[in-house]
Amino acid sequence: MKKIFMLSMVILAILLLSGAAFATNGVDQTWIKVDGDVVDSGDNIRVDLGETIDIRVKLQATEDVEDIEVQARIVGYEYNDVSSLIDVTRPFDLEENDTETVDLSLSIPIRAEKDEYELRIEVDGRKVDFVDESFTIRVKGPRRGIRMRDVVFSPRGAVMAGRALLTQVRLENVGERDLDDVKVIVDIPDLEISGEVFLDDELEGSKSGKGDKDITEEVFIRIPTCAEPGIYDVDITVEFDEFDSITETETIRVVEGETCAIAGATPTTPTVERTVITPPPAQDVAIGQAGTAFPLIITNMGNSAKTYTLRVRGVDAWGISEVTDVAPIVRAGASKTVYVFLSANEDATPGEKVVGVEITQAGETQDIALTANVVESKSNLSSLRRGLEIGLIVLVVLLVILGIIIGMSKLKGGEEDDDSKSQTYY
């Protein structure tokens, strides 16, 4: 009995020592929340590509501790842009029984694969690790999502004041749904200039997250003649699915221009009150097909915003016209692209058509001529060619049949003549 008692005391002492060791661990994690919900170690957390994860960790000190750091990181991502996948607090101290709540944030890159990753929450001291929890992150694709793969400026790097900056954006549909009516807006806020363009084709989605890719036409904006040299932010916004948008910011360097010689000119304001209209070159318009877009670039060289009105004439006799914005407002020193869509009726005659566009501002009108080459559509030409081929084949068959009939008739007539010559009359 005495041995059993001694053994029990030894076991109890070991348990007490273990508990004491645990109690002196320093810091306990009370709870962890991800996007506002408490999670337990081993839980699965679903997120979308491009989504930001908000993490909150509550800690309690079981003794005085110094230089505590809390870190959250996602493990398993294969690319180099991992800065958004790691967040760590600055070192801080806690006294015994103190509690502290820390916030961390991680962002899933839009280029990540749809896969499972590990989320690790680590609480470390200078010489000891206090807490190490892990969770499974399941990355899925959004139903609708778009990614800017690349932004191309022309000229690259630097542009001279008074000259044009052209921008093209390469886009990728990373969602599951198809996207149309995608609009790209390029804006330099400090110069109060912007331009925009619509993507011509629909971007098809994919459940794998690897949808269609396309590049926009050039977005034209003219840098003000007397813009102050320096580095400017360029905001590129992509609007899609009516209410959704994404924005990225690039930079461009503006260098001093050659035409800002007027004394007292405001650096970011054009000094000439005029409007420059840049018409497009001649384009083909196919009969009976969807319209062809003729981009008109309206550049306001004045020092205040202007409203313009557009009217198309000379189309009713052979086709239909449509303007994307019949009353555009263009800010001072800015440019805006307005598209005139021209389509040819089924009975239109092929040939060159000249269409007039009246652009009026404050009672003054400029006439711009658009040249449309009305041509047969490929489908109509193909049908006509096929019809001619069939007609030719039918004609050849008829001629062959007619030749056979004539030949047989001549052969039969010859036989009758021979019979009549061989008869004997009594």
Secondary structure as UniProt FT lines:
FT   HELIX           2..23
FT   TURN            24..25
FT   STRAND          27..34
FT   TURN            35..36
FT   STRAND          37..39
FT   TURN            41..42
FT   STRAND          44..48
FT   TURN            49..50
FT   STRAND          52..61
FT   STRAND          65..75
FT   HELIX           83..85
FT   STRAND          86..88
FT   STRAND          92..94
FT   TURN            96..97
FT   STRAND          99..107
FT   TURN            110..111
FT   STRAND          116..124
FT   STRAND          129..140
FT   STRAND          146..154
FT   STRAND          158..160
FT   TURN            161..162
FT   STRAND          164..173
FT   STRAND          183..188
FT   HELIX           189..191
FT   STRAND          193..198
FT   TURN            207..208
FT   STRAND          213..215
FT   STRAND          219..222
FT   TURN            225..226
FT   STRAND          230..240
FT   TURN            241..243
FT   STRAND          244..255
FT   TURN            263..264
FT   TURN            267..268
FT   STRAND          275..278
FT   STRAND          283..287
FT   STRAND          292..300
FT   STRAND          306..307
FT   STRAND          309..313
FT   TURN            316..318
FT   STRAND          319..323
FT   STRAND          329..330
FT   TURN            332..333
FT   STRAND          335..344
FT   TURN            346..347
FT   STRAND          351..361
FT   TURN            362..363
FT   STRAND          364..375
FT   HELIX           378..421
//
